[in-house]
Amino acid sequence: MFIVFGLMFSNWAYFWQILLLPFMITILVENKPNNYLITALMPFLATIIFYSLGYFYGAWAVSWLAYLLIPLTAILEGKPVVEIKETDNN
């Protein structure tokens, strides 16, 4: 698909992202409920954001910030490790 679309439309900058689709689809299909779906997809989405901002807007200097979304989503989507238990002080 990548080569066909690239040759047909002569716009290789968009169509390299098709190469990431099989991996993203596998994560979507094989993922179990409540199993950190966004965190699993974020490396691919961050790469797409990084290259898209760089190619199309020339924003290479700030596009690396997209990779900060990976740990940020893991923190936000994660479950607390420490459980606080209330104790009865009576």
Secondary structure, DSSP 8 states (H G I E B T S, - for coil): -HHHHHHHH--HHHHGGGGGHHHHHHHHHH--TTS-HHHHHHHHHHHHHHHHHHHHH--HHHHGGGGGHHHHHHHHHS--SS--------
